[in-house]
């Protein structure tokens, strides 16, 4: 049976940035986590919930 670990990250709130810059920054953050095997499984407000499979 697969097992997972989870991580909750709070998005950087960049209110001074335009929506386009905010979107780009969000993509960069998520891509960095993706390089480490994290996958977004949910979100709520400024929280992102990530998971990755535990390898034995």
VEXDOPA-983634 format. One record per residue: x, y, z of N, C-alpha, C, CB in turn; residue number from 1. Coordinates in Angstrom, 1 decimal. Atoms other than C-alpha are relative to their C-alpha. Glycine has a CB too. Layout:
! residues N
PT   n_xx   n_yy   n_zz  ca_xx  ca_yy  ca_zz   c_xx   c_yy   c_zz  cb_xx  cb_yy  cb_zz bavex
PT      X      Y      Z      X      Y      Z      X      Y      Z      X      Y      Z   NUM
...
END
This chain:
! residues 56
PT   n_xx   n_yy   n_zz  ca_xx  ca_yy  ca_zz   c_xx   c_yy   c_zz  cb_xx  cb_yy  cb_zz bavex
PT    0.8   -1.2    0.0    0.0    0.0    0.0    0.9    1.2    0.0   -1.0    0.0    1.2     1
PT   -0.7   -1.2    0.1    1.3    3.4   -0.9   -0.2    0.9    1.2   -0.4    0.9   -1.3     2
PT    0.0   -0.9   -1.2    2.2    5.8    1.9    0.5    1.4   -0.5    0.8   -0.5    1.2     3
PT   -0.3   -1.4    0.4    2.4    9.6    1.6    0.4    0.8    1.2   -1.2    0.6   -0.7     4
PT   -0.3   -1.0   -1.0    3.9   12.5    3.5   -0.7    1.3   -0.6    1.5    0.2    0.3     5
PT    0.8   -1.2    0.4    2.1   15.9    3.4    0.7    1.2    0.5   -1.4   -0.1    0.6     6
PT   -0.6   -1.3   -0.4    3.2   19.5    3.6   -1.1    1.1   -0.3    1.3    0.3   -0.8     7
PT    0.9   -1.1    0.2    1.2   22.7    4.0    0.9    1.2   -0.1   -1.0    0.2    1.2     8
PT   -0.8   -1.2    0.2    2.7   25.9    2.6   -1.0    1.2   -0.1    0.9   -0.1   -1.3     9
PT    0.8   -1.2    0.1    1.4   29.4    2.9    0.6    0.8   -1.2    0.0    0.9    1.3    10
PT   -0.5   -0.8    1.1    1.6   31.4   -0.3    0.5    1.3    0.4   -1.1    0.1   -1.1    11
PT   -0.4   -1.3   -0.2    3.6   34.5   -0.4   -1.0    1.0   -0.5    1.4    0.3   -0.7    12
PT    1.0   -0.9    0.4    1.1   37.3   -0.5    0.7    1.3   -0.6   -0.9    0.4    1.3    13
PT   -0.7   -1.0    0.7    2.4   39.7   -3.0   -1.0    1.1   -0.5    0.8   -0.5   -1.2    14
PT    1.1   -0.9    0.4   -0.3   42.4   -3.0    0.5    1.1   -0.8   -0.6    0.6    1.3    15
PT   -0.5   -1.1    0.8    2.0   44.9   -4.6    0.3   -0.4   -1.4    1.3    0.6    0.6    16
PT   -0.2    0.5    1.4    2.4   42.7   -7.7   -1.3    0.0   -0.8    0.7   -1.4    0.0    17
PT    1.2    0.1    0.8    0.1   42.7  -10.6   -0.4   -1.5    0.0    0.4    0.4   -1.5    18
PT    0.4    1.4    0.0   -2.0   39.5  -11.1    0.9   -0.9   -0.8   -1.5    0.0   -0.6    19
PT   -0.9    0.8    0.8    0.3   38.4  -13.8    1.3   -0.4    0.7    0.4    0.7   -1.3    20
PT   -1.2    0.2   -0.8    3.4   38.7  -11.6   -0.3   -1.0    1.1    0.6    1.3    0.6    21
PT    0.4    0.9   -1.0    1.5   36.9   -8.8   -0.1   -1.4   -0.5   -1.3    0.5    0.7    22
PT    0.1    1.4    0.6    0.6   34.0  -11.1    1.3   -0.6   -0.3   -0.9    0.1   -1.3    23
PT   -1.4    0.5    0.3    4.2   33.7  -12.3    0.7   -0.4    1.2    0.8    1.1   -0.7    24
PT   -0.7    0.4   -1.3    5.5   33.7   -8.7   -0.6   -1.3    0.5   -0.1    1.2    1.0    25
PT    0.6    1.3   -0.5    3.0   31.0   -7.7    0.5   -1.2   -0.8   -1.6    0.2   -0.2    26
PT   -0.5    1.1    0.9    4.0   28.9  -10.7    1.5   -0.4    0.4   -0.1    0.3   -1.5    27
PT   -1.4    0.2   -0.4    7.7   29.3   -9.7    0.1   -0.8    1.3    0.7    1.3    0.1    28
PT    0.0    0.7   -1.3    7.0   28.2   -6.1   -0.5   -1.4   -0.1   -1.0    0.7    1.0    29
PT    0.5    1.3    0.1    4.9   25.2   -7.1    1.0   -0.9   -0.8   -1.3    0.0   -0.7    30
PT   -1.0    0.8    0.8    7.5   24.1   -9.7    1.2   -0.4    0.8    0.5    0.8   -1.2    31
PT   -1.2    0.4   -0.9   10.3   24.2   -7.1   -0.4   -1.2    0.9    0.3    1.2    0.9    32
PT    0.4    1.1   -0.8    8.3   21.9   -4.9   -0.2   -1.2   -0.8   -1.4    0.3    0.7    33
PT    0.2    1.1    0.9    7.4   19.7   -7.9    1.4   -0.7   -0.3   -0.6    0.5   -1.3    34
PT   -1.4    0.6    0.3   11.2   19.2   -8.6    0.4   -0.9    1.2    1.0    1.1   -0.1    35
PT   -0.3    0.8   -1.1   11.4   17.7   -5.1   -1.0   -1.2    0.2    0.1    0.8    1.3    36
PT    1.0    1.1    0.0    8.5   15.3   -5.9   -1.3    0.3    0.7    0.6   -1.1    0.8    37
PT    1.3   -0.4   -0.6    5.7   17.3   -4.2   -1.0    0.2   -1.0    0.2    1.2    0.9    38
PT    1.1   -0.2    0.9    2.3   17.3   -5.8   -1.1    0.7    0.7   -0.5   -1.4   -0.6    39
PT    1.1   -0.7   -0.7   -0.5   19.8   -5.0   -1.2   -0.9    0.0   -0.2    1.3   -0.8    40
PT    1.2    0.8   -0.1   -3.5   17.9   -3.8   -1.2    0.8    0.4    0.2   -1.1    1.1    41
PT    1.2   -0.8   -0.4   -5.7   20.8   -2.5    0.5    1.4    0.3   -0.7   -0.6    1.2    42
PT   -0.3   -1.4   -0.4   -5.8   24.5   -1.7   -1.2    0.6    0.7    0.5    0.8   -1.2    43
PT    1.1   -0.8   -0.6   -7.8   26.9    0.4    0.6    1.3    0.4   -0.6   -0.7    1.3    44
PT   -0.5   -1.3   -0.2   -7.3   30.6    0.5    1.5    0.1   -0.4   -0.2    0.5    1.5    45
PT   -1.5   -0.1    0.3   -3.5   31.2    0.8    0.8   -1.2    0.4    0.6    1.2    0.6    46
PT   -0.7    1.3   -0.4   -2.7   27.6    1.8   -0.1   -1.0   -1.1   -0.7   -0.6    1.3    47
PT   -0.2    1.1    1.0   -1.5   24.9   -0.5    0.3   -1.3    0.7    1.0    0.4   -1.2    48
PT   -0.3    1.3   -0.6   -1.6   21.3    0.5    0.7   -0.9   -1.0   -1.3   -0.7    0.5    49
PT   -0.8    0.8    0.9    1.1   19.1   -1.1    0.2   -1.4    0.6    1.4    0.6   -0.2    50
PT   -0.3    1.3   -0.5    1.8   15.4   -0.9    1.1   -0.6   -0.9   -1.3   -0.9    0.0    51
PT   -0.9    0.8    0.8    4.5   13.0   -2.1    0.1   -1.4    0.6    1.4    0.7   -0.1    52
PT   -0.1    1.4   -0.4    4.9    9.3   -2.0    1.2   -0.3    0.8   -0.1   -0.9   -1.2    53
PT   -1.2    0.5   -0.7    7.2    7.8    0.6    0.5   -1.2   -0.7   -0.4   -0.3    1.5    54
PT   -0.6    1.1    0.6    9.6    5.5   -1.0    0.7   -0.9    1.0    1.0    0.5   -1.1    55
PT   -0.6    0.9   -0.9   10.7    2.4    0.8    1.4   -0.4   -0.4   -0.9   -1.2    0.2    56
END
